[in-house]
């Protein structure tokens, strides 16, 4: 990977674009350094730095390895010639093409920092502390937890069904691979313990009529009829569907295959 040179100073217009994109994404604590803008948030744990490269576009450094690993599925890490003075050590650097892409990238990173497992657990504990003691029933705990889990999946999958790409929130469901009843609190809030699915796919996944192989391909239960497979698969066909998974999905989907999936004929 070739090194990307950075501007000796951050031009005023570029600084304006960076600050605007950062504010729109949720970063409300911004600090100017000579070659970059350092971005923090009072509502998210992520820290980032953004600056211009001499070959055009922007470069963004991120502090959280979990966010870097998740974004790395869709974005390629860049290698700067040097880091701007005044930025703290970061986990990785990404190259971004233009201002609209910068805003989208920062927004996705900010949301992920609030949605990935440790952050969701902290938000869940805070929500529980704010609920009166008499209200802390299992049903309340489950409602709050599942709401946060859905929010996390909406972020991880960009608000689209992992299989069909459907982007109507009212028609999407947060599907646990390892069910709520069989999971501990950390697993219940782990966004990799499940998929964001259209309602009919959620029903099939939850009932064990379909599962997902380690490769991301779908596997159908023999209990599904040919007509059901055709309806689920649509024009492309059931066998042609592949989900782009993260490594963290692996143990949960393995559990789903062994404990939920109905592989035998009824």
C-alpha positions in Angstrom: 0.0 0.0 0.0 1.5 3.4 -1.1 1.8 6.2 1.4 -0.5 9.2 1.0 1.0 12.7 1.7 -0.9 15.2 3.8 -1.3 18.9 3.3 1.3 20.9 5.4 -1.6 23.0 6.8 -5.3 22.4 6.6 -6.9 25.0 4.2 -9.7 27.1 5.7 -12.4 25.8 3.3 -11.4 22.2 3.9 -11.4 22.8 7.6 -14.9 24.2 7.2 -16.0 21.0 5.4 -14.5 18.8 8.0 -16.1 20.6 10.9 -19.5 20.7 9.2 -19.4 17.0 8.5 -18.2 16.2 12.0 -21.0 18.3 13.6 -23.6 16.7 11.3 -22.4 13.2 12.3 -22.7 13.9 16.0 -19.3 15.1 17.1 -19.9 18.1 19.3 -16.4 18.7 20.7 -14.1 19.9 17.9 -10.5 21.0 18.3 -8.4 22.6 15.5 -4.8 21.5 15.1 -2.6 22.9 12.3 -3.1 20.0 9.9 -6.4 18.5 11.0 -9.5 18.7 13.1 -9.7 16.5 16.2 -13.3 15.3 16.8 -14.9 14.0 20.0 -18.5 13.6 21.2 -20.2 13.9 24.6 -22.6 11.2 23.5 -20.3 8.6 21.9 -16.9 7.1 22.9 -15.3 7.5 19.5 -12.4 10.0 18.8 -11.4 10.8 15.3 -9.1 13.1 13.3 -9.8 14.3 9.8 -7.5 16.1 7.4 -6.8 16.6 3.7 -4.4 14.6 1.5 -2.3 16.1 -1.3 -3.9 13.7 -3.8 -7.4 14.9 -3.1 -10.1 13.9 -0.7 -9.9 13.4 3.1 -8.2 11.1 5.5 -9.9 10.0 8.8 -8.3 8.3 11.8 -10.4 6.5 14.3 -9.7 5.5 17.9 -11.8 2.4 18.4 -10.6 -1.0 17.0 -14.1 -2.4 17.1 -15.4 0.4 14.8 -12.4 0.0 12.6 -12.9 -3.7 12.2 -16.6 -3.3 11.4 -16.0 -0.4 8.9 -13.2 -2.3 7.3 -15.6 -4.6 5.6 -16.7 -1.7 3.3 -13.8 0.7 3.5 -10.1 0.3 2.8 -7.6 1.6 5.3 -5.1 4.1 4.1 -1.5 4.6 5.0 -0.5 8.3 5.6 3.0 9.5 5.0 2.8 10.9 8.6 0.2 11.7 11.1 -0.8 15.3 11.7 0.8 16.8 14.8 -1.6 17.1 17.7 -3.6 14.0 17.1 -3.5 11.2 19.7 -2.7 7.6 18.7 -5.4 6.0 16.6 -6.4 2.5 15.6 -6.5 3.0 11.8 -6.7 5.6 9.1 -9.2 5.6 6.1 -9.1 7.5 2.8 -12.4 9.3 1.9 -13.1 10.6 -1.6 -15.1 13.8 -1.0 -17.1 15.9 1.5 -20.5 14.0 1.1 -18.6 10.7 1.6 -16.8 12.2 4.6 -20.1 13.1 6.3 -21.6 9.7 5.6 -18.4 7.9 6.9 -18.2 10.0 10.1 -22.0 9.4 10.7 -21.6 5.7 10.3 -18.5 5.6 12.6 -20.2 7.7 15.3 -23.3 5.5 15.3 -21.3 2.3 15.3 -19.4 3.5 18.4 -22.7 3.7 20.2 -24.1 0.4 18.8 -21.3 -2.1 19.1 -21.4 -4.5 22.1 -19.6 -2.7 24.9 -21.3 0.6 24.1 -24.8 -0.9 24.0 -24.2 -2.6 27.3 -23.2 0.7 28.9 -26.3 2.4 27.5 -28.5 -0.5 28.7 -27.1 -0.2 32.3 -27.7 3.5 32.2 -31.3 3.0 31.1 -31.8 0.5 33.9 -30.5 2.9 36.4 -33.0 5.6 35.2 -35.9 3.2 35.6 -37.6 3.1 39.0 -36.8 0.0 41.1 -40.5 -1.2 41.1 -40.4 -1.1 37.3 -37.4 -3.3 36.9 -39.4 -6.4 35.8 -38.1 -8.9 33.3 -40.5 -7.5 30.7 -39.2 -4.0 31.1 -35.6 -5.2 30.9 -36.4 -7.2 27.8 -38.2 -4.3 26.1 -35.3 -1.8 26.7 -32.7 -4.4 25.7 -34.5 -5.4 22.5 -35.0 -1.8 21.6 -31.3 -1.1 21.9 -30.5 -4.3 20.0 -32.7 -3.2 17.1 -31.1 0.2 17.1 -27.7 -1.4 16.9 -28.7 -3.7 14.0 -30.2 -0.7 12.2 -26.8 0.9 12.4 -24.8 -2.1 11.6 -26.8 -3.0 8.5 -27.4 0.6 7.3 -31.2 0.3 7.9 -31.5 -2.4 5.3 -32.5 -6.1 5.4 -29.3 -8.2 5.4 -30.9 -10.5 2.7 -33.2 -8.4 0.5 -31.9 -4.8 1.0 -35.4 -3.7 2.0 -35.1 -0.3 3.7 -38.6 0.3 5.2 -38.0 0.4 9.0 -41.6 -0.6 9.8 -41.0 -3.9 7.8 -37.7 -4.8 9.4 -37.1 -7.0 12.5 -34.1 -7.5 14.8 -33.6 -11.3 14.7 -31.4 -12.9 17.4 -29.4 -15.9 16.2 -29.1 -17.1 19.7 -32.5 -16.3 21.2 -33.0 -13.8 24.1 -34.0 -16.6 26.5 -30.8 -18.6 25.8 -28.4 -15.6 26.0 -26.7 -13.8 28.8 -27.0 -10.0 29.0 -23.9 -9.4 26.9 -25.0 -11.8 24.2 -28.5 -10.3 24.1 -27.0 -6.8 23.3 -24.3 -8.0 20.9 -25.3 -6.7 17.5 -23.4 -9.7 15.9 -25.9 -12.0 17.6 -28.4 -11.6 14.9 -29.4 -10.1 11.6 -31.7 -7.2 10.5 -34.3 -8.9 8.4 -37.5 -8.3 6.5 -40.5 -9.6 8.5 -41.0 -12.8 6.5 -37.3 -13.7 6.6 -37.3 -12.9 10.3 -40.1 -15.4 10.8 -38.3 -18.1 8.9 -35.0 -17.5 10.6 -36.6 -17.3 14.1 -38.5 -20.6 13.4 -35.3 -22.4 12.3 -36.6 -22.8 8.7 -33.6 -21.1 7.3 -30.1 -20.6 8.7 -26.8 -19.0 7.5 -23.7 -20.9 6.7 -20.2 -19.6 7.8 -19.7 -18.5 4.2 -22.8 -16.3 4.4 -24.9 -18.5 2.1 -28.4 -19.5 3.2 -29.5 -23.0 4.0 -33.1 -24.0 3.9 -34.9 -26.6 6.1 -36.4 -29.5 4.3 -39.6 -28.4 5.9 -39.9 -25.5 3.5 -41.9 -26.4 0.3 -40.6 -25.6 -3.2 -43.2 -22.8 -3.4 -42.0 -21.3 -0.1 -38.4 -21.3 -1.4 -39.4 -19.6 -4.6 -41.3 -16.9 -2.7 -38.5 -16.3 -0.3 -35.8 -16.4 -3.0 -37.6 -14.1 -5.5 -36.2 -13.6 -9.0 -32.6 -14.4 -8.1 -33.4 -17.7 -6.4 -32.8 -18.9 -2.8 -29.4 -20.5 -3.5 -28.0 -17.3 -5.0 -28.4 -15.2 -1.8 -25.2 -14.5 0.2 -25.0 -12.3 3.3 -21.8 -10.3 3.9 -20.9 -11.3 7.5 -18.4 -10.1 10.0 -16.1 -12.6 11.8 -18.0 -11.8 15.1 -21.1 -13.4 13.7 -19.5 -16.8 13.6 -20.2 -18.2 17.1 -23.8 -17.0 17.1 -24.7 -18.4 13.7 -23.0 -21.7 14.6 -25.3 -21.8 17.6 -28.3 -21.1 15.4 -27.3 -23.9 13.0 -26.9 -26.5 15.8 -29.7 -25.4 18.2 -32.4 -23.5 16.2 -32.2 -24.8 12.6 -34.7 -27.6 11.8 -32.5 -29.7 9.5 -34.7 -32.8 9.5 -38.0 -33.5 7.8 -41.0 -33.0 10.1 
